[in-house]
Amino acid sequence: MSPKRRSPLLYLALIHYPVLNRRGEEVASAVTNLDLHDLARLACTYDLPACYVVTPLKDQQELVKRLTHHWFHNVGKELHPDREKALRRLRLAPSVEAACAEIRQETGKDPILWATSARRHSRVTEPAQARGILEKEEVPGMLLLGTGWGLAPSVLDLCAGFLPPIEGRSQYNHLSVRSAASILVDRFFGQGACIHG
């Protein structure tokens, strides 16, 4: 039997600032309970080191802390210990740069960033290709997930490229960020892929 191969480290980052609103203006979006729970469960299922919740707003940071405190210390921990395990994958960061700095400190290497979008872009990297880059260069990666109406240009400028949008069987293209993230992470690791650990 061949030895188990270590898969590359992939981090997630749910970006609440800077993102765009429907008018194309740069704004900060609100943190939502469902996103936190589902992305934490995704990170735990695929054994990702962390999912960053990126917001500089103190009230939104406190909201995340209150939610996780309930599952870490209160009756939520007793009723749903699996939820606590998943939510421990969440990390707060005031900016993408701060999240990158923490990953650099943790791994000793700068992560390669990829953006996601419901729209097609010229610099497309297929998930399997992105995984191959991380394996070859032996560096961590981070998948940036936009909220609102998508990632702001200043965030896109930090990225090596875009993972292709999820295309369904109709012209409707409005998956939740949670659903799209799950599909992309699964495509990144591929069927039967070894998970890091």
C-alpha positions as CSV (number, residue, x, y, z in Angstrom):
1,M,0.0,0.0,0.0
2,S,1.4,3.4,-1.0
3,P,1.9,6.0,1.8
4,K,-0.9,8.5,2.4
5,R,-0.1,11.7,0.5
6,R,-0.6,15.0,2.3
7,S,-3.0,17.2,0.5
8,P,-2.3,21.0,0.2
9,L,-3.6,23.4,2.8
10,L,-6.6,25.3,1.7
11,Y,-8.1,28.1,3.7
12,L,-11.5,29.8,3.2
13,A,-12.2,33.5,3.7
14,L,-15.7,34.9,3.7
15,I,-15.3,38.5,2.8
16,H,-17.7,41.1,4.2
17,Y,-15.4,44.1,3.3
18,P,-14.6,45.3,0.8
19,V,-17.5,44.1,-1.3
20,L,-19.8,45.7,-3.8
21,N,-23.5,46.6,-3.5
22,R,-26.0,46.3,-6.4
23,R,-24.9,49.8,-7.6
24,G,-21.2,48.8,-7.8
25,E,-20.3,50.8,-4.7
26,E,-17.8,49.5,-2.2
27,V,-19.5,48.6,1.1
28,A,-19.3,46.4,4.1
29,S,-22.0,43.6,4.2
30,A,-23.6,42.1,7.3
31,V,-22.5,38.8,8.8
32,T,-25.2,36.2,8.6
33,N,-25.7,33.3,11.0
34,L,-26.3,30.7,8.3
35,D,-23.1,31.5,6.5
36,L,-21.1,31.0,9.6
37,H,-22.6,27.7,10.6
38,D,-22.5,26.2,7.1
39,L,-19.0,27.3,6.1
40,A,-17.7,26.1,9.5
41,R,-19.2,22.7,8.8
42,L,-17.7,22.7,5.3
43,A,-14.3,23.5,6.7
44,C,-14.6,20.8,9.3
45,T,-15.9,18.2,6.8
46,Y,-13.0,18.7,4.4
47,D,-10.5,19.3,7.3
48,L,-9.6,22.8,6.2
49,P,-7.4,24.6,8.8
50,A,-9.8,27.6,9.0
51,C,-12.5,29.7,7.5
52,Y,-11.8,33.4,8.0
53,V,-14.7,35.8,8.6
54,V,-13.3,39.1,7.2
55,T,-14.8,42.3,8.5
56,P,-13.3,45.4,10.1
57,L,-16.6,46.3,11.8
58,K,-16.5,45.9,15.5
59,D,-20.2,45.3,15.9
60,Q,-20.0,42.5,13.3
61,Q,-17.0,41.0,15.0
62,E,-18.9,41.0,18.3
63,L,-21.8,39.2,16.6
64,V,-19.5,36.4,15.5
65,K,-18.0,36.2,19.0
66,R,-21.4,36.0,20.7
67,L,-22.6,33.3,18.3
68,T,-19.6,31.1,18.8
69,H,-19.5,31.7,22.5
70,H,-23.0,30.2,22.8
71,W,-21.8,27.0,21.0
72,F,-18.5,26.9,22.9
73,H,-19.6,27.5,26.4
74,N,-23.4,27.4,26.9
75,V,-26.1,24.8,26.5
76,G,-25.4,24.7,22.8
77,K,-22.1,22.9,23.5
78,E,-24.0,20.2,25.5
79,L,-26.8,19.8,22.9
80,H,-24.6,19.9,19.8
81,P,-20.9,19.1,20.4
82,D,-20.4,18.5,16.7
83,R,-21.4,22.1,16.0
84,E,-18.8,23.3,18.5
85,K,-16.2,21.2,16.7
86,A,-17.1,22.8,13.4
87,L,-17.4,26.4,14.6
88,R,-13.8,26.2,16.1
89,R,-12.7,26.4,12.4
90,L,-13.9,30.0,12.2
91,R,-11.4,32.9,12.7
92,L,-12.0,36.6,12.6
93,A,-9.8,38.9,10.6
94,P,-10.2,42.7,10.0
95,S,-8.9,42.3,6.4
96,V,-7.7,39.9,3.8
97,E,-4.1,41.1,4.4
98,A,-4.5,40.3,8.1
99,A,-5.7,36.8,7.4
100,C,-2.7,36.3,5.0
101,A,-0.3,37.5,7.7
102,E,-1.7,35.0,10.2
103,I,-1.4,32.1,7.6
104,R,2.2,33.2,6.9
105,Q,3.0,33.1,10.6
106,E,1.3,29.7,10.9
107,T,2.8,28.0,7.9
108,G,5.9,30.1,7.1
109,K,4.6,30.8,3.6
110,D,2.4,33.3,1.9
111,P,-0.9,31.8,0.6
112,I,-1.9,31.9,-3.0
113,L,-5.3,33.6,-3.3
114,W,-8.1,32.7,-5.7
115,A,-11.3,34.6,-6.0
116,T,-14.8,33.3,-6.7
117,S,-17.5,34.9,-8.8
118,A,-20.8,34.1,-10.4
119,R,-19.4,35.9,-13.5
120,R,-16.8,34.7,-16.0
121,H,-13.4,36.3,-15.9
122,S,-10.4,36.1,-18.1
123,R,-7.9,34.7,-15.5
124,V,-9.6,31.4,-14.8
125,T,-8.0,28.6,-12.8
126,E,-9.8,25.3,-12.6
127,P,-10.0,23.8,-9.1
128,A,-7.9,20.8,-10.0
129,Q,-5.3,23.2,-11.5
130,A,-5.3,25.3,-8.3
131,R,-4.7,22.2,-6.2
132,G,-1.8,21.2,-8.5
133,I,-0.2,24.6,-8.1
134,L,-0.3,24.3,-4.3
135,E,1.1,20.8,-4.4
136,K,3.9,21.8,-6.7
137,E,4.9,25.0,-4.9
138,E,4.2,23.5,-1.5
139,V,2.4,26.6,-0.3
140,P,-1.0,27.2,1.3
141,G,-4.0,28.5,-0.7
142,M,-7.0,30.6,0.3
143,L,-10.3,30.7,-1.5
144,L,-12.0,34.1,-1.2
145,L,-15.8,34.1,-1.1
146,G,-17.6,37.3,-1.7
147,T,-20.8,38.5,-0.1
148,G,-23.1,41.3,-1.2
149,W,-22.7,41.7,-5.0
150,G,-19.2,40.4,-5.2
151,L,-15.6,41.1,-4.2
152,A,-14.3,44.7,-4.6
153,P,-11.6,45.4,-7.2
154,S,-9.0,46.0,-4.4
155,V,-9.5,42.4,-3.3
156,L,-9.4,41.0,-6.8
157,D,-6.1,42.6,-7.3
158,L,-4.6,40.4,-4.6
159,C,-5.7,37.2,-6.3
160,A,-3.8,34.9,-8.7
161,G,-7.0,34.2,-10.6
162,F,-10.6,33.1,-10.4
163,L,-12.1,29.8,-10.0
164,P,-14.8,29.3,-12.7
165,P,-18.4,30.1,-11.7
166,I,-20.7,27.2,-10.9
167,E,-22.9,26.5,-14.0
168,G,-26.1,24.6,-13.4
169,R,-28.6,23.3,-15.9
170,S,-30.5,26.5,-16.5
171,Q,-29.8,30.2,-17.0
172,Y,-30.5,30.8,-13.3
173,N,-27.2,31.6,-11.5
174,H,-27.9,32.7,-8.0
175,L,-26.5,30.0,-5.6
176,S,-25.8,31.1,-2.1
177,V,-22.2,31.6,-1.1
178,R,-22.5,28.5,1.1
179,S,-23.7,26.2,-1.7
180,A,-21.1,27.5,-4.2
181,A,-18.3,27.2,-1.6
182,S,-19.2,23.5,-1.0
183,I,-19.2,22.7,-4.7
184,L,-15.8,24.5,-5.3
185,V,-14.1,22.9,-2.3
186,D,-15.3,19.4,-3.4
187,R,-14.0,20.1,-6.9
188,F,-10.7,21.4,-5.5
189,F,-10.0,18.1,-3.7
190,G,-11.6,15.9,-6.2
191,Q,-13.3,12.6,-5.8
192,G,-11.4,10.2,-3.5
193,A,-8.7,12.8,-2.7
194,C,-6.7,12.4,0.5
195,I,-7.5,15.2,3.0
196,H,-4.6,16.8,4.8
197,G,-3.8,15.6,8.3
